[in-house]
Amino acid sequence: MTYLCRVKGLKKIALLGLMIVCVGLKAQVKNQNITDLLSLLETDVTVDESKKRLLANGFISKGAVGSKQENLFGMVDSIPVILTLRKTHKKGKVWGYELLWNNAETGWVKKRAYIDQLAKSINVINKQNPSFLLKTLPQYCIGKEADCFADGVAQYKYNWYFNNELVRIKEMDIKVTPTFQIAISITNSLMFAKLN
């Protein structure tokens, strides 16, 4: 019996320690405004330069470091997000970002209103490159939107394209992913073309 009490006591202490670490991590994370965050997401800069800027603005490293993708944890509009840096190689330059909101359980009406609000904010930043909306949501998807996105039937996506006089140089979009999460992608088209 004493042994069981000790084990239970150790489990409680371990759980308490884990909770303190999680609260500590969350306390380090600074809530971001999408307008301020987008100004930090520059491509064709070194990974170290990009990470230093993001860490100074309240993001924290999450997961493995050193692969062609690196993840950071943060908060946007009080919603947890994972920001993925896509890079040319381990210590290379950043060619793209994906910002993924952890809100798969949010209903469709709220999700669509939030995306539309994000698009308005981003349109102010991208004023010379207005967005266009691609949407497909068949009538039979109502009430089961998550399934329709997962099946690839539904689509809700704002796009922005940035061109110079010769080629497309950057793409940006907000969309609902197949896992029914909101994501913003930013891609340096010139760097991406060189990689493929």
Contacts in CASP RR format, 6 or more apart in sequence:
PFRMAT RR
TARGET T0000
AUTHOR 0000-0000-0000
METHOD contacts of the structure
MODEL  1
MTYLCRVKGLKKIALLGLMIVCVGLKAQVKNQNITDLLSLLETDVTVDES
KKRLLANGFISKGAVGSKQENLFGMVDSIPVILTLRKTHKKGKVWGYELL
WNNAETGWVKKRAYIDQLAKSINVINKQNPSFLLKTLPQYCIGKEADCFA
DGVAQYKYNWYFNNELVRIKEMDIKVTPTFQIAISITNSLMFAKLN
25 60 0 8 1.000
25 73 0 8 1.000
28 58 0 8 1.000
28 60 0 8 1.000
29 58 0 8 1.000
29 59 0 8 1.000
29 60 0 8 1.000
29 73 0 8 1.000
29 74 0 8 1.000
29 75 0 8 1.000
30 57 0 8 1.000
30 58 0 8 1.000
30 59 0 8 1.000
30 74 0 8 1.000
30 75 0 8 1.000
31 75 0 8 1.000
31 76 0 8 1.000
31 77 0 8 1.000
31 78 0 8 1.000
32 57 0 8 1.000
32 58 0 8 1.000
32 74 0 8 1.000
32 75 0 8 1.000
32 76 0 8 1.000
32 77 0 8 1.000
33 76 0 8 1.000
33 77 0 8 1.000
34 76 0 8 1.000
34 77 0 8 1.000
34 118 0 8 1.000
34 121 0 8 1.000
34 122 0 8 1.000
35 121 0 8 1.000
35 124 0 8 1.000
35 125 0 8 1.000
36 57 0 8 1.000
37 57 0 8 1.000
37 76 0 8 1.000
37 99 0 8 1.000
38 122 0 8 1.000
38 125 0 8 1.000
39 125 0 8 1.000
40 50 0 8 1.000
40 53 0 8 1.000
40 54 0 8 1.000
40 57 0 8 1.000
41 50 0 8 1.000
41 97 0 8 1.000
41 99 0 8 1.000
41 186 0 8 1.000
42 50 0 8 1.000
42 94 0 8 1.000
43 93 0 8 1.000
43 94 0 8 1.000
43 95 0 8 1.000
43 96 0 8 1.000
43 97 0 8 1.000
43 170 0 8 1.000
43 186 0 8 1.000
43 187 0 8 1.000
43 188 0 8 1.000
43 191 0 8 1.000
44 93 0 8 1.000
44 94 0 8 1.000
44 95 0 8 1.000
44 188 0 8 1.000
44 191 0 8 1.000
45 93 0 8 1.000
45 94 0 8 1.000
46 91 0 8 1.000
46 92 0 8 1.000
46 93 0 8 1.000
46 94 0 8 1.000
47 70 0 8 1.000
47 85 0 8 1.000
47 87 0 8 1.000
47 91 0 8 1.000
47 92 0 8 1.000
47 93 0 8 1.000
47 94 0 8 1.000
48 91 0 8 1.000
50 85 0 8 1.000
50 94 0 8 1.000
51 61 0 8 1.000
51 70 0 8 1.000
51 72 0 8 1.000
51 85 0 8 1.000
54 72 0 8 1.000
54 83 0 8 1.000
55 61 0 8 1.000
55 72 0 8 1.000
58 74 0 8 1.000
59 72 0 8 1.000
59 73 0 8 1.000
59 74 0 8 1.000
59 83 0 8 1.000
60 72 0 8 1.000
60 73 0 8 1.000
60 74 0 8 1.000
61 70 0 8 1.000
61 71 0 8 1.000
61 72 0 8 1.000
61 73 0 8 1.000
62 71 0 8 1.000
62 72 0 8 1.000
62 73 0 8 1.000
62 82 0 8 1.000
63 71 0 8 1.000
64 70 0 8 1.000
66 90 0 8 1.000
66 91 0 8 1.000
67 90 0 8 1.000
68 86 0 8 1.000
68 87 0 8 1.000
68 88 0 8 1.000
68 89 0 8 1.000
68 90 0 8 1.000
69 84 0 8 1.000
69 85 0 8 1.000
69 86 0 8 1.000
69 87 0 8 1.000
70 84 0 8 1.000
70 85 0 8 1.000
70 87 0 8 1.000
71 82 0 8 1.000
71 83 0 8 1.000
71 84 0 8 1.000
71 85 0 8 1.000
72 82 0 8 1.000
72 83 0 8 1.000
72 84 0 8 1.000
72 85 0 8 1.000
73 80 0 8 1.000
73 81 0 8 1.000
73 82 0 8 1.000
73 83 0 8 1.000
74 80 0 8 1.000
74 81 0 8 1.000
74 82 0 8 1.000
74 83 0 8 1.000
75 81 0 8 1.000
76 99 0 8 1.000
76 101 0 8 1.000
77 114 0 8 1.000
79 101 0 8 1.000
79 102 0 8 1.000
79 103 0 8 1.000
80 101 0 8 1.000
80 102 0 8 1.000
81 99 0 8 1.000
81 100 0 8 1.000
81 101 0 8 1.000
81 102 0 8 1.000
82 99 0 8 1.000
82 100 0 8 1.000
82 102 0 8 1.000
83 97 0 8 1.000
83 98 0 8 1.000
83 99 0 8 1.000
83 100 0 8 1.000
84 97 0 8 1.000
84 98 0 8 1.000
84 99 0 8 1.000
84 100 0 8 1.000
85 94 0 8 1.000
85 96 0 8 1.000
85 97 0 8 1.000
86 94 0 8 1.000
86 95 0 8 1.000
86 96 0 8 1.000
86 97 0 8 1.000
86 98 0 8 1.000
87 93 0 8 1.000
87 94 0 8 1.000
87 95 0 8 1.000
88 95 0 8 1.000
88 191 0 8 1.000
88 195 0 8 1.000
93 191 0 8 1.000
94 188 0 8 1.000
95 187 0 8 1.000
95 188 0 8 1.000
95 191 0 8 1.000
95 192 0 8 1.000
95 195 0 8 1.000
96 185 0 8 1.000
96 186 0 8 1.000
96 187 0 8 1.000
96 188 0 8 1.000
96 191 0 8 1.000
96 192 0 8 1.000
97 184 0 8 1.000
97 185 0 8 1.000
97 186 0 8 1.000
98 183 0 8 1.000
98 184 0 8 1.000
98 185 0 8 1.000
98 186 0 8 1.000
99 183 0 8 1.000
99 184 0 8 1.000
99 185 0 8 1.000
100 177 0 8 1.000
100 181 0 8 1.000
100 182 0 8 1.000
100 183 0 8 1.000
101 181 0 8 1.000
101 182 0 8 1.000
101 183 0 8 1.000
102 181 0 8 1.000
103 111 0 8 1.000
103 181 0 8 1.000
103 182 0 8 1.000
104 146 0 8 1.000
104 179 0 8 1.000
104 180 0 8 1.000
104 181 0 8 1.000
106 114 0 8 1.000
107 145 0 8 1.000
108 143 0 8 1.000
108 145 0 8 1.000
111 176 0 8 1.000
111 180 0 8 1.000
111 182 0 8 1.000
112 156 0 8 1.000
114 182 0 8 1.000
115 156 0 8 1.000
115 158 0 8 1.000
115 174 0 8 1.000
115 176 0 8 1.000
115 182 0 8 1.000
118 174 0 8 1.000
118 182 0 8 1.000
118 184 0 8 1.000
119 131 0 8 1.000
119 133 0 8 1.000
119 158 0 8 1.000
119 174 0 8 1.000
122 131 0 8 1.000
122 158 0 8 1.000
122 160 0 8 1.000
122 172 0 8 1.000
122 174 0 8 1.000
123 130 0 8 1.000
123 131 0 8 1.000
126 160 0 8 1.000
126 162 0 8 1.000
126 172 0 8 1.000
129 160 0 8 1.000
129 161 0 8 1.000
129 162 0 8 1.000
130 160 0 8 1.000
131 158 0 8 1.000
131 159 0 8 1.000
131 160 0 8 1.000
132 158 0 8 1.000
132 159 0 8 1.000
133 156 0 8 1.000
133 157 0 8 1.000
133 158 0 8 1.000
134 155 0 8 1.000
134 156 0 8 1.000
134 157 0 8 1.000
134 158 0 8 1.000
134 159 0 8 1.000
135 155 0 8 1.000
135 156 0 8 1.000
135 157 0 8 1.000
136 153 0 8 1.000
136 154 0 8 1.000
136 155 0 8 1.000
136 156 0 8 1.000
137 145 0 8 1.000
137 148 0 8 1.000
137 154 0 8 1.000
137 155 0 8 1.000
137 156 0 8 1.000
138 148 0 8 1.000
138 153 0 8 1.000
138 154 0 8 1.000
141 147 0 8 1.000
141 148 0 8 1.000
141 153 0 8 1.000
141 154 0 8 1.000
145 154 0 8 1.000
145 180 0 8 1.000
146 180 0 8 1.000
148 154 0 8 1.000
149 155 0 8 1.000
149 176 0 8 1.000
149 177 0 8 1.000
149 178 0 8 1.000
149 179 0 8 1.000
149 180 0 8 1.000
150 178 0 8 1.000
150 179 0 8 1.000
150 180 0 8 1.000
152 178 0 8 1.000
154 176 0 8 1.000
155 175 0 8 1.000
155 176 0 8 1.000
156 175 0 8 1.000
156 176 0 8 1.000
157 173 0 8 1.000
157 174 0 8 1.000
157 175 0 8 1.000
157 176 0 8 1.000
158 173 0 8 1.000
158 174 0 8 1.000
158 175 0 8 1.000
159 171 0 8 1.000
159 172 0 8 1.000
159 173 0 8 1.000
160 171 0 8 1.000
160 172 0 8 1.000
160 173 0 8 1.000
161 168 0 8 1.000
161 170 0 8 1.000
161 171 0 8 1.000
162 168 0 8 1.000
162 169 0 8 1.000
162 170 0 8 1.000
162 171 0 8 1.000
162 172 0 8 1.000
163 169 0 8 1.000
167 189 0 8 1.000
167 190 0 8 1.000
168 189 0 8 1.000
169 188 0 8 1.000
169 189 0 8 1.000
169 190 0 8 1.000
170 186 0 8 1.000
170 187 0 8 1.000
170 188 0 8 1.000
170 189 0 8 1.000
171 185 0 8 1.000
171 186 0 8 1.000
171 187 0 8 1.000
171 189 0 8 1.000
172 184 0 8 1.000
172 185 0 8 1.000
172 186 0 8 1.000
172 187 0 8 1.000
173 184 0 8 1.000
173 185 0 8 1.000
174 182 0 8 1.000
174 183 0 8 1.000
174 184 0 8 1.000
175 182 0 8 1.000
175 183 0 8 1.000
175 185 0 8 1.000
176 182 0 8 1.000
176 183 0 8 1.000
177 183 0 8 1.000
END
